[in-house]
Amino acid sequence: MKPSDHAPGYVPNAAYSQADWDEVSDNPELTAEQLAQMHLGSEGLPPNLAAALDQRGRRPQGETGRVQLTLSVDPDVLAAYKAGGPGWQARMNVALAEGIARGKRRTKAVKRG
């Protein structure tokens, strides 16, 4: 096939064949009105789908939010939490919060005595 026989804009490429290009090359150019009506991202989606996509991959945050940090723990402690399955970080956070609460109770008891 001569280069002049190719559809306008076709560049030989291993990713697609001439037949692939010919299949889509007859799509008409979008009009200015069609382009103006297009919505990018979640604007053109139903509200419930847009909300689900906006929340994808994010963890719910408490009212105060969370702080990401790097923490070194013994390997057996980490293994024990991970063995409990998904949510191990939240369980570790609860255990740390409970430890703080116990410490505060002990401190109050010592001050009274």
N, C-alpha and C positions, 0 to 999 in steps of 0.2 A: 504494500500500500504506500502510495506517495504521501509525503507530508501534507500536500494540499488536499488530500482526501479525508484528513482528520477533521473532527468537529473543531470549531473555533475554540481556542484556549487549551486544546489537548496537548499534553506534554507526555511523551512515552515514560512510563513509570512502572516499576515492579509491583507497586501497591494496587494498581487497577489496570484493567485491560481497555482496549479500544471499545469493546462491547459494553463494558461498565460505563465508560464515559458517554457513549452514545445513548445509553438508557436514560441518563439524567440530563444530558445536554440540551434537551428540547424543553426544559422547564422555562416558562416565560420569566422575564425579569419582573421583580416586584414593582408595583406602581408606588408613587409617593404616598398615596392614600393608604395602601396596604402597609407600607413601612410605618406610617404614623399610627396605625391601629395596633401595631405589635407591642407586646409588653414583655419586658425582660424579667428573668428570675421568677419569683413567686407571685408577682403582680397579676399574671395571667392565669393563675391556678385557682381552683375552688378554695375557699378560706380554710377548711379543715385540712386539706392536703398541704397548703402553704404553711400552716402552723406546724404540722408534723415534720416537714422538711426543715423548717427553721430550728426546731428543737433537736433534730437528729444529732447524735454524738455529744450532746451536752448533758451533764449531770445536773439534776436539780440542786439549787443552792438554798441554804437556809437564809433566814433574814439577814444574818451577819456575813454570809458568804464563807468561803473556805480559803485557806492559805496553802499553796503547794510548797512542799519542802522536800529536802533529801534527808533521810533518816537512816542511821545504821542500827540494825538490830541483829541479834544472834540468828544464824541460819535456821536453827530448830524452831525459834519463835515464829519466823516468817513462814516456814513450812507448815506449822500448826495452823496458822490463820488461813493460808491458802488452801489447806486440806478441807476447810469448811466450805469451799466453793465460792461462787461469785458473792461479792459484798464483803470480802475479807477486810478491805480498807475501812469500810464503815464500821465493822465490828471492832477493829483495832482502835478506831477513834472513840467508840463507846467505852471500851476498856480503859483508855487513857483518861477520859472524862470521869469515869467512876473512880479511878485512882486519885484524881485531884479532889473529888468530893470526900473520899475517905480520909485523905490527908488533912482537909479542912476540919473534918469532924474530930480527928485526933488532936489537932492544934487547939481547938476550942476546949476539948476535955483537959488538956494539959494546963491551959491558962486558968481554968476554974479550980483545979486541984491545988 
